[in-house]
């Protein structure tokens, strides 16, 4: 099995139940945001643990901006 399929499988295992359970509580935009966060976390873990790549400072800054985006999507205005 290639590494790409492994990443996709792990993401799928988290996202399908999350979408089914979450559709009762979250909007479509919020569910998509959750999906992207799961993808990012799985990708980072896989990159560091399996591919032995380091997370550079600019990646972490970009991920920080994504965290701010999550705040705005989930904040009740």
Buried (B, 14 or more C-beta within 10 A) or exposed (E): EEEEEEBEEBBEEBBEEBBEEBEEEBEEEBBEBBBBBBBBBBEBEBBEEEEEEEEEEEEEEEBEEEEEEBEEBEEEE
